[in-house]
Amino acid sequence: MTNQLMNPITEDDIANYLANTPDFFERHAELLAAVHLTSPHSKRAVSLQERQAEMLREKIKALEHRVMDMIRNGNENVILSDRMLQWARDLFQTHDAQALPEQIAHALKDQFSVPQVAIRVWDVAPAFAAAPFAQDVSQDAKLFASSLREPFCGVNSGFEAVNWLPEPQSAVSLALLPLRPGLSTSAAPAFGMLVLASPDAQRFHSGMGTDFLERMGELASAALSRLR
């Protein structure tokens, strides 16, 4: 008795006992019927079985939401894939190489609802050296593009590339895509950069996935390599 007073039984002791004695409620089945809990929904006392049924319904509802999210994301991915395919098809069908940068920018704004798009390409062939897309790129901007191993997504913190946009003052968030031969993650120096901009601070943020943007950069790179 003295030991019990000095070391009273705790809730953990009870929980451990029940967890390690699975046949307890078989021997005391009447306790299950007597146990009542407070429902978080109605705030009234309910039986253990009713509370378990509520918890099961909550789990089913949560699973339903997850399934709906998966279906919605799947549908969105299908839509994006279809738009990417249409964009790639348009690139293949563009015969005038000098028109490609403008065609890419227009398609991105139209098909992917990007408010502002700009493209710069350097080390182009002499026939394209005077084109607007080959102008106003400093050596620092070229080195920065080559340093990117994946698209940069985040807030506009004064990047030179923002000045290539039609309305640089409206660019709050950016996606900067390096253009280089082969895969976007290769170590080859960049020969250009694609700039996507939005007045929405959350449109392009540091936590977003970049797989889709990487594929976009690879397609643009493949098409624009005709300018070199």
C-alpha positions as CSV (number, residue, x, y, z in Angstrom):
1,M,0.0,0.0,0.0
2,T,2.9,2.4,0.9
3,N,4.5,1.8,-2.5
4,Q,1.2,2.5,-4.3
5,L,0.9,5.8,-2.5
6,M,4.5,6.8,-3.2
7,N,4.2,5.7,-6.9
8,P,0.6,6.1,-7.9
9,I,-0.6,4.5,-11.1
10,T,-0.4,6.9,-14.1
11,E,-2.4,7.1,-17.3
12,D,0.7,5.7,-19.1
13,D,0.7,2.7,-16.8
14,I,-3.0,2.0,-17.6
15,A,-2.4,2.5,-21.4
16,N,0.6,0.2,-21.3
17,Y,-1.3,-2.4,-19.4
18,L,-4.2,-2.4,-21.9
19,A,-1.8,-2.4,-24.9
20,N,0.0,-5.5,-23.5
21,T,-3.2,-7.2,-22.3
22,P,-5.3,-7.6,-25.5
23,D,-7.8,-10.0,-23.9
24,F,-8.7,-7.6,-21.0
25,F,-11.9,-6.4,-22.7
26,E,-12.8,-9.9,-23.7
27,R,-12.9,-10.8,-20.0
28,H,-14.6,-7.5,-19.1
29,A,-16.8,-6.9,-22.2
30,E,-19.4,-5.0,-20.0
31,L,-16.9,-2.2,-19.7
32,L,-17.0,-1.4,-23.4
33,A,-20.7,-0.8,-23.3
34,A,-20.3,1.4,-20.2
35,V,-17.5,3.6,-21.6
36,H,-18.8,7.0,-22.9
37,L,-16.7,9.7,-24.6
38,T,-17.4,13.3,-25.6
39,S,-18.1,13.7,-29.3
40,P,-16.0,16.7,-30.8
41,H,-18.9,17.3,-33.1
42,S,-22.0,17.3,-30.9
43,K,-20.2,17.9,-27.6
44,R,-22.5,15.2,-26.1
45,A,-21.5,11.9,-24.5
46,V,-21.5,9.0,-26.9
47,S,-20.7,5.4,-26.6
48,L,-17.3,4.0,-27.5
49,Q,-18.8,2.3,-30.5
50,E,-20.4,5.5,-31.7
51,R,-17.1,7.4,-31.2
52,Q,-15.2,4.8,-33.2
53,A,-17.8,5.1,-36.0
54,E,-17.3,8.9,-36.0
55,M,-13.5,8.4,-36.2
56,L,-13.9,5.9,-39.1
57,R,-16.1,8.4,-41.0
58,E,-13.5,11.1,-40.4
59,K,-10.8,8.8,-41.8
60,I,-13.0,8.0,-44.8
61,K,-13.7,11.7,-45.5
62,A,-10.0,12.5,-45.3
63,L,-9.2,9.7,-47.7
64,E,-11.9,11.0,-50.1
65,H,-10.3,14.5,-50.0
66,R,-6.9,13.0,-50.8
67,V,-8.3,11.0,-53.7
68,M,-10.0,14.2,-55.1
69,D,-6.8,16.1,-54.7
70,M,-5.0,13.3,-56.7
71,I,-7.6,13.4,-59.4
72,R,-7.5,17.2,-59.6
73,N,-3.7,17.2,-59.8
74,G,-3.8,14.5,-62.4
75,N,-6.3,16.4,-64.5
76,E,-4.1,19.6,-64.2
77,N,-1.0,17.6,-65.2
78,V,-2.9,16.3,-68.3
79,I,-3.8,19.8,-69.3
80,L,-0.3,21.0,-68.8
81,S,1.1,18.1,-70.8
82,D,-1.3,18.8,-73.7
83,R,-0.3,22.5,-73.7
84,M,3.4,21.6,-73.7
85,L,2.8,19.2,-76.6
86,Q,0.9,21.9,-78.5
87,W,3.8,24.4,-77.8
88,A,6.4,21.9,-78.9
89,R,4.4,21.3,-82.1
90,D,4.3,25.0,-82.8
91,L,8.0,25.2,-82.3
92,F,8.7,22.5,-84.8
93,Q,6.4,24.2,-87.4
94,T,8.1,27.6,-87.1
95,H,10.4,27.8,-90.2
96,D,11.7,31.4,-89.6
97,A,14.4,31.0,-87.0
98,Q,14.5,34.7,-86.3
99,A,10.8,34.6,-85.3
100,L,11.3,31.9,-82.7
101,P,12.0,34.1,-79.7
102,E,8.8,36.1,-80.2
103,Q,6.8,33.0,-81.0
104,I,8.0,31.3,-77.8
105,A,7.2,34.4,-75.7
106,H,3.7,34.7,-77.2
107,A,2.9,31.0,-76.7
108,L,4.0,31.0,-73.1
109,K,1.9,34.0,-72.3
110,D,-1.1,32.6,-74.2
111,Q,-1.1,28.9,-73.4
112,F,0.4,29.1,-69.8
113,S,-1.0,32.4,-68.7
114,V,2.4,33.9,-67.9
115,P,1.9,37.7,-67.6
116,Q,5.4,38.7,-68.9
117,V,8.0,36.8,-70.9
118,A,11.4,37.8,-72.1
119,I,14.2,35.9,-74.0
120,R,17.8,36.8,-74.6
121,V,20.2,34.7,-76.7
122,W,23.9,35.3,-77.1
123,D,26.7,34.0,-79.2
124,V,24.3,33.9,-82.1
125,A,25.1,33.5,-85.8
126,P,26.1,36.8,-87.6
127,A,22.7,36.9,-89.4
128,F,20.9,37.4,-86.0
129,A,23.5,39.6,-84.2
130,A,21.4,42.7,-84.7
131,A,18.1,41.2,-83.5
132,P,16.5,42.6,-80.3
133,F,16.8,39.2,-78.6
134,A,20.6,39.3,-78.9
135,Q,21.0,42.8,-77.4
136,D,21.6,44.3,-73.9
137,V,23.1,41.3,-72.1
138,S,26.1,41.9,-69.9
139,Q,28.9,39.4,-69.2
140,D,27.6,39.1,-65.6
141,A,24.2,38.1,-66.8
142,K,25.8,35.4,-69.1
143,L,27.8,34.1,-66.2
144,F,24.8,34.0,-63.9
145,A,22.7,32.1,-66.5
146,S,25.6,29.5,-66.8
147,S,25.7,29.1,-63.0
148,L,22.1,28.0,-62.9
149,R,21.7,24.2,-62.8
150,E,18.0,24.4,-62.5
151,P,15.4,27.2,-63.0
152,F,15.5,30.0,-60.4
153,C,12.1,30.7,-58.8
154,G,11.6,33.5,-56.3
155,V,11.1,37.2,-55.7
156,N,12.5,39.9,-57.9
157,S,15.6,41.1,-56.1
158,G,17.0,43.3,-58.9
159,F,18.1,40.8,-61.5
160,E,19.5,42.4,-64.7
161,A,17.2,40.0,-66.7
162,V,14.1,41.9,-65.3
163,N,15.0,44.8,-67.5
164,W,14.4,42.7,-70.6
165,L,10.7,42.5,-69.7
166,P,8.2,44.9,-71.3
167,E,7.1,46.2,-67.8
168,P,9.9,45.4,-65.4
169,Q,8.3,47.4,-62.6
170,S,5.4,44.9,-62.5
171,A,7.6,41.9,-62.0
172,V,7.2,40.7,-58.4
173,S,8.1,37.0,-58.8
174,L,10.3,35.4,-61.4
175,A,11.3,32.2,-63.0
176,L,14.7,32.4,-64.7
177,L,15.4,29.4,-67.1
178,P,18.9,29.0,-68.5
179,L,19.1,28.0,-72.1
180,R,21.9,25.5,-72.9
181,P,22.5,22.6,-75.2
182,G,21.2,19.2,-74.1
183,L,19.6,18.8,-70.7
184,S,19.0,21.8,-68.5
185,T,21.1,20.3,-65.7
186,S,24.2,19.8,-67.8
187,A,27.4,21.7,-67.2
188,A,27.5,23.3,-70.6
189,P,27.6,27.1,-70.6
190,A,24.2,28.8,-71.2
191,F,23.7,30.5,-74.5
192,G,20.6,32.3,-73.4
193,M,18.0,32.9,-70.7
194,L,14.2,32.7,-70.6
195,V,12.5,35.0,-68.1
196,L,8.9,34.5,-66.8
197,A,7.5,37.1,-64.5
198,S,4.3,37.8,-62.6
199,P,2.8,40.5,-60.4
200,D,1.7,37.7,-58.0
201,A,4.4,37.1,-55.4
202,Q,3.3,33.4,-55.1
203,R,3.2,32.6,-58.8
204,F,7.0,31.7,-58.8
205,H,8.3,30.9,-55.4
206,S,11.4,29.1,-54.0
207,G,9.4,26.1,-52.7
208,M,7.8,25.2,-56.0
209,G,8.8,22.2,-58.1
210,T,10.8,22.9,-61.2
211,D,10.5,19.8,-63.3
212,F,7.9,21.3,-65.6
213,L,10.0,24.5,-66.0
214,E,13.1,22.4,-66.7
215,R,11.3,20.6,-69.6
216,M,10.1,24.0,-70.8
217,G,13.7,25.3,-70.8
218,E,15.0,22.2,-72.7
219,L,12.4,22.6,-75.4
220,A,13.1,26.3,-75.8
221,S,16.9,25.6,-75.9
222,A,16.4,23.0,-78.6
223,A,14.4,25.4,-80.7
224,L,16.6,28.4,-80.2
225,S,19.8,26.5,-80.9
226,R,19.0,27.2,-84.6
227,L,20.1,30.8,-84.0
228,R,23.7,29.9,-83.2
